[in-house]
Amino acid sequence: MFDSQSNAIVGPRAKKQNIFKGFASAFLSFLIVMQSMVGIFLFAMPGNTAHASEFAEEELTESEVPTHYFAFEIETESSPQTFSFRVDNASDFVIDWGIGDGFVSVDDGTALLSNEYSSAGTYEVKVAGRASRISFYEGTPHLLRDVLTWVSPGVTGITSAENMFRGATNISTFTSVNFFDSASAGVTNMRNMFFDASSF
């Protein structure tokens, strides 16, 4: 048999090989397309994007900026360095990381909130909204230096102070001595609140 593309005589066996090669090439292309489609599908599934959305931040409009907030001071020790802390059952929660960007909103729910600081130094972090617990222990408690304001009315809904300052080895004083008084009415758990806060 004559192959017009190669100008050669092609026997039955060679013809079968060419057909097989064509089929294999088409099948491989099909697999590549399917893999891309599956990847897109998995990426779009809510269960696979929930973790990323916990850390999503959105800038506030001027009218949304809170007038009351809970403020604390941190000090990063290297460049860059990440500071993080945990909030439980947060809603309408906003944060100002103290880097000049103002308040940003974060997704509702329970999450470890983090920010990477490019320069070592002291920063005033402010938070506001509703949460059942704020804890520095699950994040980087050794970077906490001072508590500057009352927890509420900036943050409401607190029901637990468990592990709040646990491991905060570098905090030795509270500028706001009665920082927890107005928030403590609904608190039922203060277990290990100051455990291992050895300088306090």
N, CA, C and O of each residue as an XYZ file, in Angstrom:
800
protein
N       0.856     -1.193      0.000
C       0.000      0.000      0.000
C       0.893      1.245      0.000
O       1.927      1.258      0.668
N       0.514      2.271     -0.726
C       1.317      3.478     -0.861
C       0.847      4.544      0.133
O      -0.341      4.860      0.201
N       1.806      5.101      0.911
C       1.503      6.175      1.867
C       1.840      7.498      1.192
O       3.006      7.773      0.910
N       0.824      8.318      0.931
C       1.035      9.570      0.202
C       1.820     10.599      0.994
O       2.463     11.474      0.415
N       1.770     10.497      2.327
C       2.478     11.490      3.155
C       3.974     11.213      3.187
O       4.785     12.139      3.173
N       4.341      9.919      3.230
C       5.770      9.597      3.327
C       6.358      9.122      2.006
O       7.563      8.884      1.915
N       5.487      8.976      0.938
C       5.932      8.481     -0.362
C       6.602      7.119     -0.242
O       7.598      6.838     -0.909
N       6.031      6.272      0.631
C       6.622      4.960      0.843
C       5.547      3.899      0.752
O       4.357      4.173      0.903
N       6.001      2.668      0.500
C       5.093      1.542      0.458
C       4.852      1.069      1.889
O       5.803      0.780      2.615
N       3.599      0.988      2.293
C       3.252      0.625      3.658
C       2.513     -0.697      3.640
O       1.492     -0.830      2.967
N       3.030     -1.698      4.389
C       2.400     -2.991      4.465
C       1.318     -3.004      5.514
O       1.163     -2.022      6.241
N       0.552     -4.099      5.622
C      -0.525     -4.209      6.618
C      -0.038     -4.020      8.042
O      -0.702     -3.388      8.863
N       1.172     -4.596      8.331
C       1.690     -4.480      9.704
C       2.027     -3.037     10.045
O       1.711     -2.554     11.133
N       2.676     -2.347      9.099
C       3.035     -0.942      9.328
C       1.788     -0.091      9.458
O       1.745      0.864     10.234
N       0.760     -0.457      8.673
C      -0.486      0.298      8.745
C      -1.119      0.178     10.122
O      -1.631      1.153     10.672
N      -1.078     -1.060     10.686
C      -1.625     -1.268     12.029
C      -0.844     -0.478     13.067
O      -1.414      0.079     14.005
N       0.492     -0.438     12.878
C       1.328      0.327     13.820
C       0.976      1.810     13.768
O       0.912      2.476     14.801
N       0.749      2.320     12.568
C       0.395      3.739     12.425
C      -0.959      4.027     13.066
O      -1.149      5.059     13.709
N      -1.901      3.093     12.879
C      -3.219      3.267     13.479
C      -3.110      3.269     15.004
O      -3.746      4.078     15.680
N      -2.279      2.336     15.548
C      -2.085      2.249     16.997
C      -1.447      3.525     17.543
O      -1.848      4.042     18.585
N      -0.432      4.026     16.806
C       0.217      5.260     17.242
C      -0.766      6.430     17.257
O      -0.756      7.258     18.167
N      -1.621      6.479     16.218
C      -2.618      7.544     16.154
C      -3.607      7.448     17.297
O      -3.983      8.455     17.898
N      -4.029      6.213     17.594
C      -4.962      5.995     18.710
C      -4.317      6.372     20.047
O      -4.949      7.019     20.882
N      -3.053      5.962     20.247
C      -2.351      6.263     21.507
C      -2.198      7.761     21.686
O      -2.373      8.289     22.784
N      -1.863      8.452     20.577
C      -1.699      9.904     20.657
C      -3.013     10.594     21.010
O      -3.032     11.525     21.816
N      -4.110     10.139     20.409
C      -5.420     10.729     20.687
C      -5.852     10.454     22.121
O      -6.433     11.313     22.784
N      -5.554      9.220     22.597
C      -5.927      8.851     23.964
C      -5.139      9.677     24.985
O      -5.677     10.106     26.006
N      -3.852      9.890     24.685
C      -3.018     10.704     25.582
C      -3.548     12.130     25.655
O      -3.594     12.726     26.731
N      -3.947     12.675     24.510
C      -4.512     14.029     24.488
C      -5.800     14.087     25.303
O      -6.064     15.062     26.007
N      -6.599     13.018     25.191
C      -7.846     12.942     25.957
C      -7.566     12.948     27.466
O      -8.253     13.625     28.231
N      -6.542     12.181     27.885
C      -6.195     12.125     29.310
C      -5.735     13.483     29.827
O      -6.087     13.880     30.938
N      -4.954     14.189     29.026
C      -4.461     15.512     29.433
C      -5.617     16.482     29.630
O      -5.648     17.239     30.600
N      -6.577     16.450     28.691
C      -7.748     17.323     28.799
C      -8.565     16.977     30.038
O      -9.003     17.865     30.768
N      -8.768     15.672     30.272
C      -9.551     15.235     31.430
C      -8.864     15.619     32.731
O      -9.523     16.024     33.689
N      -7.534     15.490     32.768
C      -6.798     15.872     33.979
C      -6.976     17.351     34.282
O      -7.150     17.736     35.438
N      -6.932     18.176     33.249
C      -7.124     19.618     33.440
C      -8.525     19.910     33.962
O      -8.713     20.740     34.851
N      -9.520     19.201     33.382
C     -10.899     19.430     33.805
C     -11.120     18.995     35.236
O     -11.812     19.677     35.993
N     -10.529     17.848     35.625
C     -10.661     17.373     37.007
C      -9.997     18.337     37.963
O     -10.529     18.612     39.039
N      -8.817     18.865     37.578
C      -8.121     19.818     38.438
C      -8.943     21.066     38.672
O      -9.006     21.577     39.790
N      -9.581     21.563     37.604
C     -10.423     22.755     37.733
C     -11.616     22.463     38.618
O     -11.998     23.285     39.451
N     -12.210     21.281     38.437
C     -13.375     20.895     39.232
C     -13.032     20.806     40.714
O     -13.774     21.299     41.562
N     -11.893     20.169     41.021
C     -11.500     20.023     42.429
C     -11.183     21.367     43.056
O     -11.513     21.610     44.216
N     -10.536     22.248     42.282
C     -10.199     23.561     42.819
C     -11.444     24.366     43.146
O     -11.454     25.166     44.082
N     -12.505     24.144     42.355
C     -13.727     24.923     42.532
C     -14.626     24.384     43.629
O     -15.572     25.059     44.037
N     -14.345     23.165     44.120
C     -15.200     22.595     45.153
C     -15.085     23.389     46.440
O     -13.968     23.711     46.848
N     -16.203     23.726     47.109
C     -16.177     24.521     48.338
C     -15.291     23.918     49.413
O     -14.608     24.648     50.131
N     -15.292     22.614     49.533
C     -14.502     21.979     50.581
C     -13.022     22.202     50.423
O     -12.291     22.174     51.413
N     -12.546     22.427     49.189
C     -11.126     22.614     48.953
C     -10.715     24.073     49.013
O      -9.523     24.376     49.057
N     -11.672     24.977     49.015
C     -11.325     26.400     49.069
C     -11.597     26.998     50.442
O     -11.221     28.142     50.700
N     -12.244     26.249     51.326
C     -12.615     26.780     52.636
C     -11.395     27.176     53.435
O     -11.388     28.210     54.103
N     -10.344     26.340     53.366
C      -9.153     26.627     54.158
C      -8.523     27.950     53.726
O      -8.113     28.756     54.561
N      -8.452     28.164     52.406
C      -7.863     29.402     51.922
C      -8.724     30.595     52.291
O      -8.202     31.665     52.608
N     -10.053     30.421     52.253
C     -10.942     31.543     52.507
C     -10.912     31.990     53.963
O     -11.327     33.105     54.278
N     -10.422     31.122     54.859
C     -10.339     31.509     56.257
C      -9.419     32.718     56.437
O      -9.553     33.472     57.402
N      -8.497     32.891     55.509
C      -7.517     33.951     55.636
C      -7.781     35.110     54.676
O      -6.978     36.038     54.573
N      -8.912     35.048     53.976
C      -9.226     36.106     53.024
C      -9.496     37.421     53.751
O     -10.168     37.445     54.782
N      -8.970     38.501     53.210
C      -9.148     39.818     53.803
C      -9.715     40.774     52.764
O      -9.431     40.661     51.572
N     -10.520     41.716     53.238
C     -11.154     42.681     52.347
C     -11.123     44.050     53.005
O     -11.454     44.188     54.182
N     -10.730     45.050     52.254
C     -10.642     46.403     52.793
C     -12.021     46.929     53.160
O     -13.017     46.599     52.515
N     -12.069     47.764     54.219
C     -13.324     48.341     54.677
C     -13.542     49.707     54.047
O     -12.592     50.409     53.699
N     -14.793     50.063     53.911
C     -15.114     51.427     53.526
C     -14.985     52.305     54.764
O     -14.897     51.799     55.883
N     -14.975     53.603     54.565
C     -14.792     54.532     55.689
C     -15.882     54.377     56.737
O     -15.617     54.499     57.933
N     -17.093     54.112     56.301
C     -18.212     53.981     57.245
C     -18.145     52.677     58.042
O     -18.787     52.556     59.085
N     -17.375     51.708     57.559
C     -17.274     50.413     58.235
C     -16.155     50.357     59.266
O     -16.070     49.394     60.028
N     -15.307     51.357     59.304
C     -14.179     51.363     60.244
C     -14.712     51.475     61.668
O     -15.474     52.395     61.966
N     -14.322     50.548     62.561
C     -14.872     50.561     63.923
C     -14.359     51.729     64.756
O     -13.234     52.195     64.577
N     -15.203     52.185     65.665
C     -14.790     53.253     66.595
C     -14.278     52.668     67.906
O     -13.573     53.347     68.653
N     -14.626     51.411     68.193
C     -14.114     50.708     69.365
C     -13.375     49.458     68.907
O     -13.790     48.790     67.960
N     -12.279     49.151     69.588
C     -11.496     47.981     69.195
C     -10.648     47.509     70.379
O     -10.422     48.241     71.343
N     -10.194     46.273     70.270
C      -9.269     45.691     71.236
C      -7.874     45.800     70.625
O      -7.614     45.264     69.548
N      -6.976     46.501     71.327
C      -5.639     46.750     70.780
C      -4.570     46.109     71.667
O      -4.657     46.129     72.895
N      -3.572     45.548     71.012
C      -2.434     44.968     71.735
C      -1.158     45.228     70.941
O      -1.194     45.511     69.743
N      -0.052     45.127     71.629
C       1.242     45.447     71.017
C       2.063     44.180     70.830
O       2.140     43.332     71.719
N       2.669     44.070     69.663
C       3.558     42.945     69.394
C       4.928     43.483     68.982
O       5.063     44.650     68.612
N       5.920     42.635     69.050
C       7.254     43.019     68.586
C       7.853     41.860     67.800
O       8.085     40.780     68.344
N       8.098     42.094     66.527
C       8.753     41.075     65.716
C      10.258     41.165     65.927
O      10.810     42.240     66.161
N      10.901     40.019     65.840
C      12.315     39.938     66.213
C      13.236     39.694     65.039
O      14.457     39.736     65.191
N      12.675     39.439     63.871
C      13.490     39.195     62.688
C      12.764     39.716     61.457
O      11.605     40.126     61.536
N      13.445     39.698     60.330
C      12.870     40.210     59.084
C      13.035     39.167     57.980
O      14.164     38.804     57.649
N      11.934     38.677     57.402
C      10.551     38.911     57.832
C      10.174     37.965     58.962
O      10.897     37.010     59.244
N       9.049     38.227     59.606
C       8.538     37.331     60.646
C       7.015     37.400     60.664
O       6.426     38.463     60.464
N       6.393     36.260     60.905
C       4.934     36.167     60.902
C       4.389     36.164     62.325
O       4.862     35.420     63.184
N       3.397     37.002     62.556
C       2.655     36.988     63.817
C       1.285     36.401     63.550
O       0.657     36.710     62.538
N       0.817     35.546     64.466
C      -0.500     34.945     64.276
C      -1.186     34.731     65.609
O      -0.534     34.598     66.645
N      -2.508     34.698     65.571
C      -3.315     34.391     66.752
C      -4.625     33.790     66.264
O      -4.968     33.885     65.086
N      -5.347     33.173     67.183
C      -6.558     32.446     66.798
C      -7.812     33.165     67.271
O      -7.844     33.743     68.357
N      -8.838     33.118     66.439
C     -10.167     33.586     66.832
C     -11.154     32.448     66.589
O     -11.089     31.763     65.569
N     -12.069     32.255     67.541
C     -13.084     31.214     67.428
C     -14.449     31.828     67.137
O     -14.836     32.822     67.751
N     -15.167     31.233     66.207
C     -16.543     31.629     65.893
C     -16.668     33.130     65.620
O     -17.583     33.786     66.117
N     -15.762     33.648     64.848
C     -15.757     35.085     64.554
C     -16.871     35.447     63.569
O     -17.226     34.659     62.693
N     -17.405     36.640     63.731
C     -18.358     37.191     62.769
C     -18.192     38.702     62.736
O     -17.947     39.340     63.760
N     -18.328     39.254     61.554
C     -18.116     40.706     61.360
C     -16.797     41.127     61.989
O     -16.712     42.181     62.619
N     -15.779     40.314     61.822
C     -14.492     40.538     62.473
C     -13.557     41.309     61.546
O     -13.420     40.986     60.366
N     -12.919     42.335     62.106
C     -11.992     43.164     61.330
C     -10.682     43.289     62.089
O     -10.637     43.141     63.310
N      -9.616     43.562     61.346
C      -8.297     43.652     61.956
C      -7.446     44.708     61.261
O      -7.480     44.868     60.041
N      -6.687     45.415     62.079
C      -5.686     46.367     61.599
C      -4.337     45.830     62.080
O      -4.078     45.804     63.283
N      -3.490     45.408     61.167
C      -2.219     44.776     61.519
C      -1.152     45.788     61.941
O      -0.047     45.398     62.318
N      -1.471     47.074     61.882
C      -0.521     48.083     62.332
C       0.559     48.412     61.324
O       1.633     48.885     61.695
N       0.285     48.167     60.045
C       1.297     48.419     59.013
C       0.873     49.551     58.074
O       1.470     49.751     57.016
N      -0.170     50.288     58.479
C      -0.590     51.445     57.695
C      -1.679     51.180     56.683
O      -2.072     52.084     55.945
N      -2.178     49.951     56.634
C      -3.230     49.627     55.669
C      -4.630     49.800     56.229
O      -5.608     49.671     55.494
N      -4.743     50.092     57.530
C      -6.050     50.243     58.146
C      -6.723     48.906     58.391
O      -6.104     47.847     58.280
N      -8.009     48.975     58.730
C      -8.774     47.760     59.032
C      -9.159     47.012     57.755
O      -9.485     47.606     56.728
N      -9.106     45.694     57.866
C      -9.613     44.826     56.804
C     -10.521     43.785     57.456
O     -10.310     43.415     58.612
N     -11.515     43.317     56.731
C     -12.419     42.304     57.257
C     -11.868     40.922     56.935
O     -11.168     40.738     55.939
N     -12.187     39.962     57.779
C     -11.787     38.577     57.542
C     -13.041     37.711     57.534
O     -14.089     38.109     58.043
N     -12.920     36.538     56.959
C     -14.072     35.646     56.845
C     -14.571     35.201     58.210
O     -13.795     35.076     59.158
N     -15.875     34.964     58.302
C     -16.463     34.448     59.531
C     -15.964     33.029     59.811
O     -15.576     32.295     58.902
N     -15.987     32.665     61.109
C     -15.612     31.304     61.479
C     -14.426     31.282     62.422
O     -14.059     32.299     63.009
N     -13.836     30.112     62.556
C     -12.676     29.902     63.408
C     -11.436     29.809     62.542
O     -11.412     29.048     61.575
N     -10.403     30.574     62.876
C      -9.226     30.597     62.015
C      -8.009     31.098     62.783
O      -8.127     31.773     63.806
N      -6.853     30.752     62.266
C      -5.593     31.306     62.739
C      -5.253     32.464     61.812
O      -4.922     32.259     60.644
N      -5.336     33.674     62.336
C      -5.088     34.866     61.527
C      -3.609     35.210     61.581
O      -3.007     35.219     62.655
N      -3.027     35.493     60.430
C      -1.578     35.699     60.350
C      -1.231     36.878     59.463
O      -1.943     37.207     58.514
N      -0.115     37.502     59.801
C       0.424     38.557     58.946
C       1.940     38.490     58.992
O       2.532     38.351     60.063
N       2.560     38.587     57.838
C       4.022     38.588     57.778
C       4.534     40.022     57.767
O       4.144     40.822     56.916
N       5.403     40.339     58.709
C       5.984     41.677     58.814
C       7.364     41.671     58.163
O       8.207     40.828     58.467
N       7.575     42.619     57.270
C       8.820     42.653     56.510
C       9.993     43.187     57.321
O      11.149     42.895     57.016
N       9.692     43.976     58.364
C      10.755     44.561     59.181
C      10.548     44.243     60.656
O       9.416     44.213     61.139
N      11.632     44.009     61.358
C      11.553     43.792     62.801
C      11.169     45.110     63.471
O      11.648     46.175     63.084
N      10.308     45.029     64.472
C       9.888     46.244     65.158
C       8.644     46.033     65.982
O       8.165     44.909     66.127
N       8.114     47.126     66.528
C       6.926     47.102     67.371
C       5.711     47.542     66.566
O       5.772     48.520     65.821
N       4.614     46.818     66.720
C       3.397     47.100     65.965
C       2.183     47.037     66.893
O       2.107     46.191     67.784
N       1.241     47.947     66.666
C      -0.022     47.945     67.410
C      -1.096     47.296     66.541
O      -1.452     47.817     65.484
N      -1.598     46.168     66.992
C      -2.616     45.429     66.269
C      -3.978     45.707     66.906
O      -4.105     45.695     68.130
N      -4.990     45.956     66.082
C      -6.332     46.262     66.586
C      -7.336     45.296     65.956
O      -7.267     44.998     64.764
N      -8.262     44.816     66.774
C      -9.312     43.929     66.258
C     -10.663     44.380     66.786
O     -10.752     45.001     67.845
N     -11.699     44.068     66.049
C     -13.060     44.400     66.461
C     -14.021     43.413     65.816
O     -13.718     42.806     64.789
N     -15.177     43.266     66.432
C     -16.181     42.355     65.901
C     -16.698     41.434     66.987
O     -16.721     41.787     68.166
N     -17.104     40.269     66.577
C     -17.652     39.295     67.526
C     -16.871     37.988     67.423
O     -16.567     37.520     66.326
N     -16.545     37.395     68.596
C     -15.844     36.114     68.631
C     -16.071     35.487     69.999
O     -16.230     36.193     70.995
N     -16.086     34.166     70.040
C     -16.280     33.497     71.330
C     -14.965     33.343     72.095
O     -14.962     33.136     73.308
N     -13.848     33.448     71.371
C     -12.547     33.344     72.041
C     -11.467     33.960     71.174
O     -11.491     33.851     69.948
N     -10.514     34.610     71.836
C      -9.283     35.070     71.194
C      -8.139     34.432     71.965
O      -8.098     34.506     73.193
N      -7.216     33.811     71.254
C      -6.105     33.141     71.925
C      -4.809     33.368     71.157
O      -4.749     33.178     69.942
N      -3.780     33.777     71.882
C      -2.466     33.972     71.274
C      -1.652     32.685     71.290
O      -0.673     32.545     70.557
N      -2.070     31.748     72.137
C      -1.300     30.523     72.345
C      -1.140     29.697     71.066
O      -0.060     29.167     70.806
N      -2.198     29.584     70.271
C      -2.124     28.771     69.062
C      -1.302     29.427     67.958
O      -1.033     28.805     66.931
N      -0.907     30.668     68.162
C      -0.125     31.376     67.154
C       1.310     31.590     67.591
O       2.071     30.637     67.758
N       1.674     32.859     67.776
C       3.051     33.207     68.175
C       3.001     34.041     69.453
O       3.258     35.244     69.407
N       2.677     33.431     70.590
C       2.478     34.187     71.834
C       3.729     34.919     72.320
O       3.620     35.927     73.018
N       4.905     34.431     71.963
C       6.140     35.066     72.438
C       6.367     36.442     71.826
O       7.215     37.197     72.301
N       5.616     36.778     70.772
C       5.756     38.102     70.157
C       4.853     39.148     70.804
O       4.987     40.338     70.519
N       3.941     38.721     71.667
C       3.040     39.654     72.338
C       3.794     40.420     73.423
O       4.550     39.830     74.196
N       3.584     41.737     73.476
C       4.320     42.563     74.432
C       3.427     43.299     75.435
O       3.829     43.497     76.581
N       2.218     43.709     75.022
C       1.384     44.515     75.906
C      -0.067     44.471     75.434
O      -0.347     44.267     74.253
N      -0.977     44.664     76.376
C      -2.402     44.807     76.067
C      -2.759     46.262     76.321
O      -2.601     46.756     77.437
N      -3.238     46.947     75.294
C      -3.371     48.402     75.338
C      -4.770     48.900     75.677
O      -4.920     50.015     76.177
N      -5.796     48.092     75.416
C      -7.171     48.540     75.648
C      -7.991     47.407     76.249
O      -7.527     46.271     76.341
N      -9.201     47.724     76.652
C     -10.157     46.695     77.049
C     -10.497     45.822     75.844
O     -10.417     46.260     74.696
N     -10.873     44.589     76.130
C     -11.306     43.699     75.052
C     -12.610     44.207     74.438
O     -12.724     44.329     73.218
N     -13.574     44.497     75.278
C     -14.843     45.035     74.784
C     -14.987     46.489     75.240
O     -14.387     46.892     76.236
N     -15.783     47.271     74.511
C     -16.799     46.873     73.522
C     -16.266     46.606     72.115
O     -17.044     46.349     71.196
N     -14.954     46.664     71.943
C     -14.427     46.403     70.605
C     -14.736     45.008     70.112
O     -15.147     44.813     68.968
N     -14.530     44.019     71.008
C     -14.850     42.625     70.692
C     -15.902     42.141     71.675
O     -15.719     42.244     72.888
N     -16.990     41.620     71.163
C     -18.080     41.127     72.008
C     -18.280     39.631     71.768
O     -17.755     39.060     70.812
N     -19.057     39.010     72.669
C     -19.390     37.597     72.508
C     -18.393     36.633     73.109
O     -18.516     35.424     72.911
N     -17.406     37.132     73.842
C     -16.382     36.264     74.427
C     -16.999     35.360     75.497
O     -17.635     35.839     76.436
N     -16.802     34.045     75.341
C     -17.291     33.077     76.338
C     -16.163     32.240     76.920
O     -16.377     31.502     77.883
N     -14.966     32.341     76.353
C     -13.841     31.553     76.843
C     -12.548     32.349     76.751
O     -12.301     33.068     75.783
N     -11.722     32.194     77.801
C     -10.384     32.784     77.806
C      -9.328     31.688     77.907
O      -8.183     31.951     78.275
N      -9.715     30.468     77.582
C      -8.793     29.337     77.682
C      -7.556     29.569     76.820
O      -7.653     29.848     75.625
N      -6.391     29.449     77.454
C      -5.088     29.572     76.782
C      -4.844     30.944     76.161
O      -3.960     31.082     75.315
N      -5.590     31.940     76.551
C      -5.503     33.237     75.874
C      -4.070     33.774     75.836
O      -3.583     34.172     74.778
N      -3.394     33.785     76.990
C      -2.025     34.303     77.049
C      -1.007     33.198     77.346
O       0.133     33.481     77.713
N      -1.413     31.977     77.191
C      -0.509     30.859     77.465
C       0.736     30.942     76.566
O       0.634     31.088     75.348
N       1.894     30.848     77.194
C       3.132     30.899     76.433
C       3.578     32.291     76.041
O       4.555     32.450     75.309
N       2.860     33.315     76.529
C       3.257     34.704     76.220
C       4.391     35.102     77.165
O       4.190     35.876     78.102
N       5.549     34.580     76.915
C       6.678     34.706     77.836
C       7.276     36.111     77.896
O       8.022     36.422     78.824
N       6.963     36.949     76.934
C       7.572     38.285     76.900
C       6.627     39.413     77.280
O       6.965     40.586     77.124
N       5.447     39.069     77.775
C       4.545     40.123     78.243
C       4.687     40.223     79.757
O       4.510     39.239     80.474
N       5.009     41.423     80.232
C       5.265     41.605     81.667
C       4.303     42.598     82.305
O       4.251     42.710     83.530
N       3.550     43.311     81.498
C       2.629     44.307     82.049
C       1.447     44.490     81.094
O       1.507     44.124     79.920
N       0.383     45.063     81.631
C      -0.789     45.396     80.830
C      -1.053     46.890     80.983
O      -1.367     47.352     82.080
N      -0.931     47.640     79.910
C      -1.251     49.057     79.969
C      -2.699     49.237     80.402
O      -3.013     50.124     81.196
N      -3.587     48.380     79.869
C      -4.985     48.384     80.286
C      -5.166     47.295     81.347
O      -5.413     46.132     81.029
N      -5.038     47.702     82.618
C      -5.049     46.741     83.717
C      -6.352     45.953     83.777
O      -6.349     44.746     84.021
N      -7.454     46.639     83.554
C      -8.771     45.986     83.626
C      -9.259     45.567     82.238
O     -10.447     45.665     81.932
N      -8.339     45.104     81.415
C      -8.639     44.833     80.015
C      -9.769     43.830     79.812
O     -10.445     43.865     78.784
N      -9.985     42.932     80.781
C     -10.937     41.849     80.581
C     -12.233     42.037     81.363
O     -13.165     41.246     81.211
N     -12.305     43.066     82.189
C     -13.459     43.219     83.086
C     -14.787     43.260     82.351
O     -15.718     42.531     82.695
N     -14.873     44.108     81.343
C     -16.153     44.299     80.672
C     -16.504     43.147     79.738
O     -17.645     43.041     79.289
N     -15.532     42.283     79.441
C     -15.794     41.167     78.536
C     -16.067     39.872     79.288
O     -16.484     38.880     78.689
N     -15.832     39.876     80.597
C     -15.814     38.629     81.346
C     -17.186     38.123     81.786
O     -17.294     37.008     82.297
N     -18.224     38.917     81.596
C     -19.549     38.539     82.097
C     -20.024     37.203     81.535
O     -20.654     36.423     82.250
N     -19.733     36.928     80.272
C     -20.204     35.696     79.662
C     -19.174     34.586     79.628
O     -19.415     33.535     79.034
N     -18.017     34.807     80.263
C     -16.925     33.826     80.206
C     -17.157     32.700     81.203
O     -17.414     32.946     82.382
N     -17.066     31.477     80.727
C     -17.261     30.299     81.587
C     -16.010     29.437     81.681
O     -15.996     28.458     82.427
N     -14.965     29.779     80.945
C     -13.749     28.972     80.933
C     -12.522     29.879     80.882
O     -12.327     30.614     79.914
N     -11.700     29.823     81.924
C     -10.449     30.590     81.948
C      -9.260     29.651     82.169
O      -8.224     30.058     82.695
N      -9.422     28.416     81.769
C      -8.389     27.406     82.011
C      -7.088     27.785     81.283
O      -7.092     28.102     80.093
N      -5.990     27.743     82.025
C      -4.646     28.006     81.491
C      -4.526     29.380     80.825
O      -3.716     29.562     79.915
N      -5.315     30.324     81.270
C      -5.303     31.643     80.643
C      -3.915     32.284     80.673
O      -3.490     32.905     79.699
N      -3.214     32.127     81.800
C      -1.875     32.729     81.923
C      -0.781     31.664     82.093
O       0.324     31.973     82.537
N      -1.089     30.434     81.744
C      -0.121     29.366     81.912
C       1.150     29.643     81.092
O       1.080     29.942     79.900
N       2.288     29.540     81.742
C       3.582     29.739     81.087
C       3.828     31.165     80.627
O       4.761     31.414     79.863
N       3.008     32.105     81.078
C       3.315     33.519     80.824
C       4.294     33.945     81.921
O       3.937     34.668     82.851
N       5.513     33.485     81.787
C       6.472     33.472     82.882
C       6.966     34.848     83.328
O       7.492     34.983     84.433
N       6.807     35.856     82.497
C       7.297     37.197     82.876
C       6.211     38.055     83.495
O       6.473     39.166     83.956
N       5.005     37.545     83.504
C       3.878     38.350     83.997
C       3.762     38.247     85.509
O       2.873     38.857     86.102
